[in-house]
């Protein structure tokens, strides 16, 4: 039995996925500690949370490099880990040939806006009944160049590298055990990586949609576009709240809401009328019935996977009880 577990490719894939998630969090945390020490060259009291006397462009560069380094390290680990196995990362970023597929971007933004409302509701409920406090929003810098760097770090880097890691690598190595299985498991990892418990239902929904886009189109291009569009929407709301006065911010936010909602409805109607869904690769409904019942058991018995997932879940739940 022990030999069978050791040679089980599903357990190996699950452990590799969990190890990649741990590497991402670990590398990012270590780099943050190192950068915190480096910032003391500017001021002895400077930290990433309180960057006294640190140039804004320096913080912008770190805002790009820190998540990029963590995601790149995790992706490298997965790529190396599958070399001697039948699993392959067959990554494609080919643009969709059917331009009608881009109609899903406004629809995704509409779904993302509704998910943002759900997150806000959960944050208020958790704050009312637990010790939870919503994470402080990132403070955008004053200079235009530094703001551009923050945009790259908050919108472009996650859209490209998170999709490569989660959909291009994690979902790919799990895909041989079922399409829905790989999408759901990789989405659980994606959700837990972000850490904020109030955001988790929304992030899971959006991650499943991006996973479906990756599978149905056979490329990461549409998923990257969806991810980038959602991040940009969040950045625009953050920019309006911090860079505009009360009336202008309210008007701009209202304009964005109207555009996203109307665009989502119009594009969804166009998708149905044009039959765009038929352009997608069909999703198999049934996985091998002999193994379907045992997948979760094998996943749970992989040593690293449940341990890393439990640690990330505890990290997310800790603010509910911590003083």
N, C-alpha and C positions, 0 to 999 in steps of 0.2 A: 504493500500500500504506500509506504514511504517513497519507494522508487517511482511509483506511478504518479504521486503528487509532484515529485521533483521534475519529472519529464513532461508534465502537463503544460502544453503551450498556453492555455488560457491563464493559468496561474502565473506563468512567466510574464505574459503580457500585462496582467494586472499589477504584478510587482514592479515591472518596469515603468508603467504609467504612474504608480504611486511614488516611485523613486524620483522620477522626473519632476513631479509636483513638489516634492520635498527639496530637490536641488534648486528649483526656481525660488522658493521661499528662503532657503538657506543662503544662496548666493546674494539675493537682494538684501537680506538682513545684514550679512557681513559687509557688503559694499556700503550700506548706509552707515554702519559703524565706522568704516574707514573714511568715508567722506566727512562724517561728523568730526573726526580728528583733524582732517585736512583743513576744514573750515576755520579751525582755531588759528591757522596762520594769519587769517584776516583779523580775527578778534578772539581773545582767549575765552570769551563767553558764548561764541557763536555755535549754533547747532543747526541741523536741517529744519527743525521746528521753529527756531528763533535765530535766523541768519543775520546777526548784527554785523554791519559794515561789510557784508559780502556783496559783490556786484551782482546785479540781477541776471546778467547774461551767464554768469558762472552757475547760478542755480538752475537756469534754463538748460544748460548743457547737462548737468547732473540729472535733471528731470527726464532727459532723453536717454542718457546712458545707463542709468540704474536699472530700469525695467527691461531695457533691451539686452543688457548683459545677463540678467537672470533668465529671461525667456530663451536667449540663444544657448545658454548652458544646458537648460532642460531639453531643448530640441536636439542638441548635439548628443546628449546621453541616449535619447531614444533612437536616434539614427545609428549610433554605434551599437546599441543593444540588440537591434534586429538584424545585424549583418550576417550572423551565422545561423539565422532561423529562416523558415519559409515566409515569415511576415515581411512585407515590403511597404515602403512609404509612398509609393507612386503619386507624387505631388504634382499637380497641374494648376497653373494659374492662367490658363488660356481664357481669353475673354469670350463670353457667350456669343455664338454666331447669330442667334436670334435676338435682335434688339428689343423685342417685346418683353424679355425677361427683366429688363431694368425697371419695368412697371412695379416690380416687387419692392423696390427701394422706398417709394413713398408709403406703400402699405406697411412696410416694416417700421417706418418712422411713426406712423399712426399707432401701431401696436406698442412701439417703444414709449410713446407719450402716455398711453394708458398704463403701461407698466410703471412709469415714473409716478403717476398718481397713486398707484397701489403702494409703491415704496414709501411715499410721503404719508399715506394713511397708516401703514404699519409702523413707521417711525414714531408717529404721534401716539398710537396705541401702546407700543412698547415703552415709550417714555412715561406714559401715564400709569402703567401697572407694574413696571420693573425699574431697575436702576439704569436701564439703557439710555444712552445719550447719542444722538446722531453724530457721525463724524463731522468735524469741521471742514467746510469747503476749502479747497486749495485757493490761496490768495494769489491772484494774478498780478504780475509785475506792472510797473508803470511804463517802461519803455516798450516801443513797438517791436524791436528785435527780440527782446526777452519774451514778450507775449507770444511771438511766432514760435520760439523754441518750446514754450509750454504747450502750444497747440500741437506741435510735432510729437512731444512726449505723451500728451493726453489723448490724441486722436489717431495719429498715423502709426506710431509704434505699436500700440495694442492691436489696431486693426490688422496689421500685417503679421506681426510675430505671434500674437495670441492665436490667430487663425492657423498659422503654420504649425504651432505646437498642439493645439487642441483638436482642430479638425484635420490638419494635414498629417499629424503624427499619432496622437492618442486614439482618435476615432479610427484611423487607418489600421493600427495594429490590432484593434478589437473587432474589426469589421467581419472577419471570417466566422465569428460566432453570432452573426445576425446584425442587420442594419439598425433596427430599433435599439437593440442591446448596445451597440457601439455608440449610437447617438446619445442615449440616456446616460450611460456610464461616463462618457467623456463630458457631458453637460454637468453631471454631478461634480466632477473634478473641477471644471471651469467655475462653477458657482462657489464652491468652497474656497477656491483660491482667492476670491475677492474679499472674503472675510466679514463683510457687514451683513448681519443676520436679517436686517430689514430689507435688504436688496435681493436676498436669495430667491424668493419666488419669481420675481421679475427676471432676474438674470438667468434662471433655469429655463423659463419660457423662451426668452430671446435666444439662448444658446441652442435649444432644440430646433428653433427655426433656422438658425445659421447652419446647424448640422444637417438639416434636411436640404438646405440650399447646396451644401457641399456634395452630398450624395447624389441628389437628383440631377445636378448639372455636370457632375464628374470633374469639377474644378473648384478651386478656392476663390476665384475672382469675384463671384457674386457675393459670397459670404464676407469677403474682405470689404466689399462696397457697402453691404448692410452694416457691418461693424463700424466702419468709418463714418457712415451717415449718422448712426445713433450717437457715437462719441461727439461728432460735430454738433448735433442738436443739443447735447448736454453742455458743450462748451459755449454755445451761443447763449443759452439761458444763464450760465455762470457769468459770461461777459456782460450781459445786460444788467444783472444784479449788482455787479461790482464797478462797472465803468460808466453807467448812465445814472442820471438823476431819477427821482421817483416816478415822475410822470412819463418821461421818455422810456424808462425801463419797463413800466407797465404796458405802455403802448406797443413797444417792440415785442415783448413777450406775448401779448395778445395777438399781434400780427403773426408771430411764429406758430402759435396754437391754431389759428385759423388756416394758415397755409398747410400745416401738417395734417389736420383733420380733413379738410376739403380734398387735399391731394390724395390722401389714403382712400377716401370714399370713391373718388373719380377713377383712380387707377385700379381699385378692386373691381369696380364695375367693368372697366375695360378688359381686365384679365378674364373675367367670366364671359364677356361677349366675344372675345377673340379666341377663347379656348387655349390660353397660354399654358394651362396646367398639363395639357397633352404633350407639351414639349419636354416635360421632365421624365427622367428615367424612372420607371415604376419601382415601388418599394415592395420587396417580397413580403407577403403576409405571414408565411409560416416558415419558421426555421426548423431544422432537423428535429422531428418530434422525439427522437430517442434521447437527445441531449438537452432539449429545451428546459426541462425541469431542473437540471443539475447545474446550470450556468451560475446562478446566484450562489449556490452552495460552494461551488469551486472558487468563485470570486471571494466569498467570505473566508474561505480556508487558505487563501494566499496570504502568507505572513505579513507582508508589508502593506498590502492594500487596505485592509480594515484598520490597521494601526495608524497609518497616515491620514486616512479619512476621518477617523475618530479624533485625532489631534487637531485637524483643521476645523472640525465641527465644534470642538471645545473652544478653540480660539475665537470662533464666531459667536458662541453662546456666552463667553465669559463676561462681556459687558452687561449682560442681563442681571448679573449677581454681584459683580465687583463694586466695591465702594469707590 
